[in-house]
Amino acid sequence: VFFYFQNITNNKEDIMARISQETIEEVRAVPILDLAIALGDNPKRTGKQYQVFCPNPNHSENTPDTYIEPNKNIFNCFGGGGCGAKGNDSLRYYGWHEHGEYENKLFVKCVKGVAETMGITIKYDDGSVEGSKKPKKKYKPREIFNETPAQSDKVVDQVYRAFLSLCPIKENHARELLMERKYQKDEVMSIQLRSVPTMQEWIPILRTLRNKKYPLEFVPGFSQRFIPDGYETPFPVELMQRDDERKGYWVFVPSASAGYFIPVRNEFGHIVRLRVRRDTGSPKYIWFSSYDNSRTEENILKVRRKGASSGAPVNVVPPVSLIPNWEVGTDLCDYFKTDVVIATEGEHKSYISAKLLKLVLLGAPGVGNFKEILPIIQRWEVKKFIIAYDMDALNRKDDSEKEVKKQKTIFEKLKEFALEVHKLGIDVYLWTWNISDAKGLDDLLLATKTPVEVNLRTGDKKLVNLKELHNVA
Ligand SMILES: [Zn+2]
């Protein structure tokens, strides 16, 4: 009895009137995006997502790397590998925003905070009401749709190969690839590096793909846009799909413009996704990705349908000379020795390093993004796994609190990554070098400098002997 009593008296909320279920429902129904706007976080739209600076006051970033996805009503921080700020309702967003965390003990505070921010009147079970000074806005739960997944890797591969073979290679891109990045002509062809077509160039490509019956729906990067009757369009009627109800036409368009494509392969040699190196704008590298907002977007001119998200898969990069004879559908480990594998970030970096080291590289964005790498290296029976991310990702710019914190987060992710690899019974090493010698592994190798290898289990360091790299016990 005493215990029970103590429990009640310790919990103030239980003695005071409870917030009504009606109010809790109304607060929960506030979309995260609406709350972020009301809190002054200034979300910027990028495709189907919105970017904001991390709501966690303990996490400062240089770029807005927290994503809000209104269709799913979720938010997730990816800055510096992610600080843990994420959730699927406005209460969690509010908790991270105001308290740098979300826990059950913050529930009442967050309900009240969201209500206050959004101008929702709080009703209590005993009938009392806590008014809001702001004008009241009634929120109804938003319908959450599941995304249609992309087509299978096999279909996507067939569509991308056909598409890339029809894309031009523009002079400025050829110059960059051959002169600056030192690719050979046949390497550009093997990798299938191609320029993004202009809208005029896209029309005959679309015609060919349609004639050959390649499906563009739910292939990441392609989606249909709507052209109302009376709008001027370069597309001939036979390449469009009539919509009598909406009075207009649907036509497939690529989501990229001005830049070139870099194919991303899976371990079976399928071209599963495309990266785009953009001529202008930031960031320079983006995914060729599309979306379907036809159920949520009210402005018909902004509707894109039958698109699919690229996600961010691992890029499997063998030495480029192997690509022409790598039969699509064959696991790379059945074709090439995968005893030693290197993980890094960046497409050109991976291709150039794989070629110079005659090893397989796995490209994944950021050290925190390793989950997809694990099943691949396990199946390949990798013996030695090397982590070789850019030195500017591991080093801190200065001794400011922010930089120290950022570096700590990255090292924690790195430790986690190494531990997971170690658990698979694979020896794991970190390659480091002097940042003044090179930023990335490719530049270091091109400068014929050698990385220092750190055994992450023992802490032993030694200079890498590139000639002995392939000999593992
Ligand atoms: Zn964060």
Boltz pocket constraint, residues with backbone or C-beta under 6 A from the ligand:
constraints:
  - pocket:
      binder: B
      contacts: [[A, 54], [A, 55], [A, 56], [A, 59], [A, 66], [A, 77], [A, 78], [A, 79], [A, 82], [A, 83], [A, 84], [A, 85]]
      max_distance: 6.0
